[in-house]
Amino acid sequence: MTSTANEAHRLAARAVPDRESDEPSRDHVGGSRPTLRVRSDPESITELRALIEDGHLPEVYLMGTELVRVEKSPSPIRQGDLALPKRAAPLTPALVQRLIAENVDACREVRGAWVPYVPKVDQIKAATAGGDWEFVPSLASIIGTPVLREDWTLLQTPGYDRATGLYLSPTLDMRPIPERPSPGEVEQARTFLLDTLLGDFPWASDADKANMLGALLTPYVRVALRAPSTPLTLITASMPSSGKTNLASMIGMLVGQQTVSWPSGAGLETELEKLISSTLSRSGGAVVFDNLENGETVSSTTLARLLTAPVWSGRILGSTAMGSWPNDREWIITGNNLSVGGDIPSRTIVSRLEPLDEHPEERTGFKIPDLESWLTAPANRAKVLRALLVLILDWSAAGGRPDRDVVPMRSFTSLVQGIGGILRHHGVKGYLSNVALVRDADEDTTRWGIFYDKWFEKYGTGPVRAVDLYKSAQHNARWDEADPWEDAFITGPNGRPPNNAKQLGTWLRAERRRPRNGWRIDSEKDRTGVSWWRLERLDSRPSVTVAEPGAEHEQTALSHTGA
C-alpha cells in the first residue's frame, strides 16, 4: 500500500464515529486484515503509529499518557479475593509484535519484493513514545459493575463506554435494570438490604449501619457525583468474630477485591507506598487491609495522601521505578478497637460493631445463616448488587437531590452529601452522625490535648522555649524519680517522647495554630531568633497568663523552669 493509499485509509478509519461496543470498531477496506507496507525504518515508525491511531490493534487504549491493552486478568494472588475478568496491561513492544502478527498483514520491501514483516523493538518504542495520541480512546478505568454516569443514566452494557472512558467487565451476570424501578421493587430492595443483609449485625448505633450502607453504595455513584477519590472505610468492632470481614466482602466481592496486610515496623510509609502502587497496578475495585492488630492506631501520611489523590504516583514494589495510576479503588480497613490519628480522621467513615454476647461466633437465628458462604455464590452477590442499584436509580429518577445537612468532608463533600441524599430518600437516618465520635477517637488529638492541659497547668499561656519544655520533662525512671509531667508529655505515634529539644521543636512547628481539644499553640521569635511558644485557649473558659511577651522573654522563661 502506497503512502497516499495509507493516508486515505487512515482518514476513512478516523471517520468511524463510535467505538463503544464490546469490541471497538476495526472497520477497514473490504473487511480484510489491515495492511502495513513499509520500505524504510522511518516509514516503519510513522506507519506503525498510524496503525495504532486507526484502531487496528484490538482493545488498545490510552490510560493517562500510556498505551494499554485490555486483556484477560490472571487469577487472584490470594484465595478468596475476586479479580475483575479483564485488566489494563502495558502495551509492551513484545505485545505489539504479537498483535501485529495476529491481526495485521505486514510486509516490508526487500530487494524489490514484499516479504512478511514484524517491526523491531526499537521501531515500536519510537512509534509508541509520547502521550500525544489524537484518536486512541482514553481509558479511565476498568470496572466490574454497572455505575451511574454523570448524566444520571446507568452504564450497564459490557465493553468500552466513550461517555465515561470506563470499560465494563462484569463480575456478575445480571438482567438489565430499568431506569425507573417499580415501587414494589424499590421497597423489596430496601427491606432486603436493611433488614436481611445488614439487620443481624450488632451495630453500635444507627450511624454505623447507615455508614455501612453508604459504603456499599459508593462505588456505583462516585462517577455521577464526580468524586475523584473516596474516603477510607474503617470497619471496627469491640471484639473478634463480630462480622467485620463479611462486611468488607460485601463491597469487595461485588466490585473486585484485593486483600493485603498492613505493613508494620519502622519502614511502614515506604512499604505502604509500594504496596499501594502494587495493588493499583492490578485490576480490582476495592482494597481491604484486613484484621489489623487489636487497638492499633491508623496514622499514615502515605495513606492520607492516597485518600485525597485522584491519581496516585509511587514506587513500584520490587523496583526503584515510579508509576502513576488512577485512584479508582475503595480503601477498607478492618480490625478490633481501631482508632485513627494524624490526618486520617477527616478522611475516614467508620462503621463499628459492638456484640452483646461474650461469644458472638456462637449466635444463631440469622436471616442469612452462613453469610460468608452465601456471598461466594454469584447469584447472591447479583441480588445484593441489583438491590443497591435499584435504590440509586429510584433516587435518581426522583431528582437525585443531595442531603446538604450531611457534614462537609474535605474533597469528599459532593460524594457524601449525594450518598446522604440517597439514604434520606429511602428513610435511612444517621449517616455520618458519628463524625464527632470519630474525631474524639483521634489518637493524635487525644495525646496533644492531654499534653496541652498539663502545659497549661505548668506554664499557663505564657511564652516558653522548646528546650525548657523538654528539660522540664526529664527524669530517671530507673531511680524511681517521679515524672514531673505525670505521663502527659507529648509522645509520637510509637509512644516514645522526643529524643531531644530539637525534635520537640519540630513537632511543635508541625502543630502550630492547629486546634486540638480547645487549644492551639503559636510562636514568635525574639531578637536572637529563638522561638517562644504560647498556648492559646480557643473556648470561653478563662485562661491564666503567666507572662507577657516582650524583651523580658528570657528572664520570664527562666523563672518558670527553675533554671
N, C-alpha and C positions, 0 to 999 in steps of 0.2 A: 504494500500500500504506500503510495507516494505521500509526501508531506502535505500536499494540497488535499488529498483524499482523507488523510488522517484528521486535518483541521475540520473538514466538512463533517466527518464522523463525530468529532467532539462536539461541534455545535448542535448536531442532531440529538446527541445524548443529553446535553445540558438542557435541551428544550423539554425533556420529560419533567412534568410538574410535580410529581409526588413520589416519595419513597417510604410510605407509611405502612406498607404491608409487612407480613411476617418475613418475606424475602424481598428486600428493596429492589426496585426496578433495575433490570440489567438489559434493557432493550438495545438491540444493535441491528445493523443492516441484515435483512434476510433471516433473522433469527439464528444465525450461525454463531460459532465462537468468535469473540472479538479477536482482531489480529494485531500483532505488533511486528512491524517491519523496520529494521534499523540497519544502517551502514557503518556507523562510527560510534565511538564511546560517548561523545557529547549528545548525539542523537538518541542513544540508549537512555540517557538520563532524562532528557526532555520528553521523550515519548512514553517512558515508564511513568513519569509524573502525570502526564495527561491521561494515561490508562487508569490511574488511581482516581484522578479527579472525575472521570467519566463514570465511575462506579462499576468497573468491570472486574474488580477483585471483590468477591462476595463478602458481605457483612463487615465491611471496613468503615470505621467511623473516626471522628476526631474528638478526643476527650481532652479538654484543656488545649494544650498545644501539641499533644502526642497522638499519633495514629495508633488505633487499636482494632482488634478484630473480635467480634462476638463469637464465642465458641462454647462447646460443652464444658461444664465445670467438672473438675476432679471430685472424687469423694471427699467428704469432710475429714479433717485430721482427727477429730475427737468423736468417739461414739456418742450418739445422742444429739449431735449438732445437725443442722439442716443447711446444706448449701443450696444456693439458687441453681436451677438447671443450667443456666448459662453464665458466663463471665466475660469480662473485657480483658483480653490478653494483648500485650505489646505486639505491634506489627514488626517483628524482627526480620532481618534480611533472609534468614533461612525460611521463615514462614512465607515471605513474599515469593521466594523461589518456588516453593511448593504450590502456592496458589496459582502462579503463572503456569506451571506445568499442568495443573489440573483444569484450568479454566480458559487459557489463552492460547491461540495459535501464534506462537512467537518464532520468528525466523530472523537470521542475520545474513547479509550478503557476504559471501566468501568466494573470491576469485570468480565473480560473475554468477554464482549460483546461490540460491536461498537454502540455508540449512537450519534445522531446528536449533533453538537458542534459548538459554536461560540467562538473564542478566547476572553479572558478577556482583559479589557482596559490596565492593566499593562503589559500583554504579548505583546499587539500591540505596546505600547510605546517602549518596549525594542526592538522589531523586527524592528521598523522603525527609531530607533535612529541612528544618524550619517549620513554623506553625502557620504559615500564610496559605491555608487551603481554602479556596473560594467555594467549591462545590461539594466537598465531602461533608456529609451530615454530621452535626455536632451531637455527641452522646453525653448527656448529663449524668446518667446513672442507669444501672440495671436494677429493676425492681421485681419482686416476686408476687405482688398482689396488686389488684386494682387500686387506683388513687384518684382523688378528686383534683381535676385540673383547675387552673386559675379562672377559667370561665365557668366553673361550677358544674361541668359535665364530668362524668365518670370515665376514666380511661380503663377499659376492661377488655380491649381487643389485643391479643398477644402480638408481639413484634415491636418495631420501632414506631414511635409516635412523634411526628415532626413538631406538633404544637408545644410539647414539653421537653423534647430531647430525651425522653425516657424510653427504655426498652423493656417491655413487659415480658418477663419469662416466668409464667405462673408456677407456683409451687403446688397449687391445688386445682383440681377440676371443679368448676362451679358454673351453674347456669347463669346467664346474664340477669342482671338486676335492673328493673325498670327505674327510670329517673324519679318517678313518684310512687314509692311503695304504698300499698293499701294500708288503711288504718289498722286492719287486723294483723297484717304482717309487722307493722311497727310495734304494736302492743306485745305481740309474741316475742319479738326480738328483745324488747326492753325487759320483759319478765324473765326471759332465758338468761340474759347477761347478769342482771342484778340479783335475781333470786336463785337460779340454778347454778350458774357458773361461779359467781362471786359470793353467794349468800352464805356458804358454810365456813368461810374463813373468819377467824377470830379478830376482827378489825378493832384497833384501839379506839377509833372514832369514825363518824360518818365521813370526815375529811379524808381519812386514809383509804376508805373504799372508793370515794369519788375520785381521788387522785389516781387510783389504780385503773379505773375505767377510763380516765383521761389518758393515761399512758398507753392503754390498748388502742385508743382512737388516734393517737398522734401520728403513726406512720402514714395514715391514709388521708390526712388533711394538711400536712406540712407544706405541700406544693401549693394548694389553693390559698393557704394563709401566708404564703411567701416567707416561710421560716427558713433562714439559711442554715440553721443548726437547731438542735433540740436540747432541753435541759437533761441533766443526769436524773435517772430514775433510781432512787435508793429504796430498796425493799428490805426492811429490817424487822426484827422480832425480839421479844423478851427472852426467848428460849429456843432450843433446837426443835426440829420436827413440826414447825408451825405452818409450813407450806410456802416458804419463800421461793424455792427453786421452781415449784409448779407455777407460781405467778409469773416469774421471769420467762418460763417456757411458753406461757400463753402469748407473749409478744413475739419471742424469737422463733417459735415453731410455725408461725404464720408468715413472717417476712424473711426468714432465713437467719440462722443463728450460729454464732461462734462463741464458744465458752473458753475463757482464758483465765489464768491465775494472776492474781495481783502481785506485782514484784515486791520484794522485801529487801531490807538492808540499806547500806549507805548509797548504793547506786540506783535507788528507786527511780529518780527522774530520768536518768539516761535509759534504763531498761524499759521504762514505761513508754518513752518516746519511740523506741524501736518496736515495741510490741504493738502500739497503735498503728504505726506505719505498716507493719506486717498484716494486721487484720484488715486495714483498708485496701491493701493490695489484692485481697481475695474477695469473692462475691459474698454477699450477705446483707441483711437488713438490720441486725441487732448484734451487739457485742455484750456478753454477760461476764462480768467478774464475779464468779460465784463463791459464796461462803468465805468471806474474809474472816480473819481472826476475831473471836468474840471481844467486843469492846473496842475495836480498832477505830482510830480517827482517820477519816478520809480527808487528807490535806495534801494537795499536789499542785504546784504551779503548772506542770505539764498538762494535767487533766483540766485545770481551769482554762488554760489556753485553748485546748481542744474544744471544749464545750461551746465556745463562742466563735469558733473559726469556721467559716463556710468552706474553706479549702485548707487541708492540713498539709504542712510541709515538715518532713522529719527524716531522720536517718533510717535506713533500711536494716532490718535485722540481719546480722551476719555480714554487714558491709559498712564501709565508711561513706558510701554514696548517699545522696539526698534524693528524695522523691516528693511528689505532690499528688494528692488525691482529693476528690470532693468528699466533704464530711457528711455522708448520706446515711449514717447509722443512728440507731437508738442505743444509748450507752446506759447499761444497767449494772448496778452493784447490789449484791445481797450479802447478808451476814447478820449475826445477832448483836443487838445493843450497839449498833454502829453510831458514830457521831461524825460531824463534818467540821472542817476548820479551814483557815485561810480564806481564799476567795470562792470556795466551793458552796457555802450555804446559799448565796444569791443565785446559784446556777443549778439548784437541786430541788426536786419534788420528791417528798417522802411518803411512803405507804408503810405503816407499822402494824404488826400483828402482836396481840397480847392474849395468848391462851389462858383460860382459867383453870385448865386441867394440869395436874402435875406431869402427866404423861400424855401429851396431845396425840402421839402416834397411835394410842390405843382407842381413840374415839371412833364411834360407828354412827350409822344413820345418815351418812352423807347423801345428798341428792345425786351426786356422781361418785359412786363408792371408791373407784380407783382412778383418780383424776390423771395421775402420771401416765398410766397405760392408756387411758381414754384419749389423751392428747396425741398419742402416736398414730391413731387411726386417721387417715386423710379425710374421711367423710365427717368426722367430728370436728376437725380443725376447719373444714369448709363451713360447717354450721356456725362456728364462732365468727369466722370472717364475714359471712353473709349478714349475721345479726349486727355486727359493727357497722357495716356499710349501709344497712337499712336505716340505722339511726342517723347516720351522716346525711344520707340523701333526703330523708324526711325533714331534717333541719334545713338543708339547702333549699328544698322546694318551698319551705315556709319563709324564705328570705335570707337565711344564713346570717342572722344578726349575732354579733359578738356580745359577750357579757362585760360591759365596761366596769362593773363592780368588782371584777376579779383584780386583785392587787397587781400593778405593773411589775414586770420581771425582766429587767435588763433588756437584751435584744430579743427576748422570747415573748414580749408583751402581746404582739399580734397573735402568736400561736396560743398562748394560754387563755387569752380572752375569747378567741374563737372556740377553743375546746370548752371553755366555760359556757359559751352560748349554746353549744350542743347539749351539754348536761342540763342547763337551765330549761331549755326547750322540752326536755324529757323528764323534768321534775326531779332531777338528781341534785341534792343540796350538799354543801360543804366543801366544794372544790377549792383547794389552796387555802382553806380557812385555818390550817395548822402552820402557816408560814412563821408566825411568831414563835411557835414551839421549836421549829427547825432552827431559828436564829438563836433561841435560848440554848439549844444543844450545840451551838458552835463552840468547839473546844478552845479555839484561839481567843474568842471574846471572853470566855469564862476565865482563862488564865490571865489575860490582861486586866479584866475587871477586878479580880482579886488583888493583883499587883497594885492597881491604881488606888483601891480602897486603903491598902496598907501604906502606900506612898503618901496619901492624904493624911493618914494618922500620924506619920512621922515628920512630914515636911509641910503639910498644908498645901497652899498654892504658890508658895514662894519659889524663887529660882534655885536650881540645884544642878551641879555638873554630873555627867555620866560617871566620871571617875569616883565622885563622892557616893553616888548611889551604889556603885559596885563595891567600894570598900566597906560600906555600911552593912553589907550582907555577908562579909567574910567571917567564918568561924570554923573551928576544928571539931567536926562531929566525932572523930576518933577519941577525943579527950572529953567527950560529953559536954562540949560547950553549947550553950543554948543558942538556937538560931534566932538572931535579932529580928528577922522578918517572919518568924513563925511559919515557915514553909510557904510564904506568899510571894517570894521574889520570883520575877518572871523567868520562865524556862522555855526552851524551844519545844517543837513538836515531839522530840525524842525524850522530853522530860528532864533535860540537863540544863543547868544555868549557863550563862555566857562564860566563855573561857577567860575573858579579860574585859577591862573597861572599854577598849576599842570596839570589841564585838557588841557590847551592850549599846554603845553609841550608834552602831549600825542598825541594831534592832529598833532603837528609838526613832531614828530618822525614817525608817520604813513605816512607822506608826504615826508620824507627825500629822496632826489635825484630823486623825481618823476617830470617829465616835466609837466608844466601847463602854457599854453598860453605864451610860450617863456621864462619861468622862472623855476627855481627849487631852493630848499633850501638844505643846508648841514650844518653839525655841527662838532665841535671839543670841547674837554673838556680841561679846564685849570688845574693847579696843584691841585686845591681843588675839582675837579670832577664836576664842574659846566659846563653845556653845553652852548656854544655860537653859535648862528645861523648866517649864512651868506646867503644872497640872491645872486643867480648866474644868469646872463643873458645868454641865450642859442642861441640867434641870433647875427647878426652882428652889431646891434645898439650899440653905445658907452655906457659904464657904468661909474658910478662915484663911486670911492672908498672913503668912509668916514673915515675909519680907517684901519690900518694894524693889522693882528693878531699877538699876541705875549704876552709877560709878562705883557704889559700895558693894557690888555683887560679891566680890571675892571675900571680903570680910564677913558678910552675912552668911554665905555658904559655909565658911569655915566654922562659924559658931554653931551651925546646925549639925555638922558632922562630928563635932567634938575634937577636930584636929587642932 
